[in-house]
Amino acid sequence: MNLAPTHVADLTVLLAKAQASGEKVRSIDLGALGRLLEHKSEDMTATVEAGITLADLQQQLATRGQWLPIDPPKPEELSIGTILETNASGPRRLGYGTVRDYVIGMTVALADGRLIHSGGKVVKNVAGYDLMKLFIGSRGSLGVIVEATFKVLPLPEREQFVQVQCESLDAADKLIESLSSSELVPIVMDLHNVSGTSGVILVLGFAGTQDGVEWQLSEASQLGVDQPSSLEYQSKYFAATPSPQNLSVLPSKLIAAVRSLNNIPFVARVGNGIIYHSASMTSQDAGRSTGLEARLKNEFDSKHIFPDF
């Protein structure tokens, strides 16, 4: 069954019918649920329908000098619902965290059509169980996220990127160690080889006040990172590799993991240990224990009409 509800009530009816018949839900198009429902800039909160794209939301928030500090690839295509279901992130994750750090309220349609609400619309909210975190990253296996409330942040006064080309992974490793022991606080620290040049490129990003960013750029320059840069490599890589694999390792093991890829194109989040690549590798999740997941699945979706984890 492929669902394309025009409003939330329509979705609940369709899910109830699927549950009653035991019919699998193959896809759900929430494109019609794409509104910014409420933006309280004075409280720095925003409530949205899950079908709104990240690019659309950011554009509307920016009119009041605010943003949701997440930046996964292709924001013009990714809906908020998809971002929440996959816990998608981007290069600024180092400085700002992931989407789960900004959700303060959520409405979810369960398999039987019931709507449940978790959290609220204010930042200081401690009432009830924190069910929101259960649905973030669940890949739509437990329910359909239809609405979410976020805390948002002011747009930074300045954001600047610089880079340096390293002749080898060993050279990059030494530089990363120096940067990590410095007083620098980058919002981005990426390593990649998608520029077509030899070696690898280390990219740093800084954000904040004009004076704060200027100081960090000066400190980075003293460590040899001073070439102007941008996040163009990110767009270039994900355009050429729309569905890359990702490998998660301890940040201390990142260089060794990159070396094992044998020079294929990659983008690595140095501070998080996440490496995007196209190598043929066995999934890290293969064969893992799913006892807890199975219990959650049976509790929220007893007839398994939604995809599994």
Beta strands, then each sheet from edge to edge (+ up, - down):
strand 1: 2-3
strand 2: 27-28
strand 3: 36-40
strand 4: 45-49
strand 5: 66-67
strand 6: 103-109
strand 7: 115-119
strand 8: 144-151
strand 9: 153-154
strand 10: 158-166
strand 11: 188-192
strand 12: 200-208
strand 13: 227-228
strand 14: 245-248
strand 15: 266-269
strand 16: 274-277
sheet 1: 1+ 2+
sheet 2: 3+ 4- 8+ 6- 7+
sheet 3: 5+ 9-
sheet 4: 13+ 10- 12+ 11- 15+ 16- 14+
end
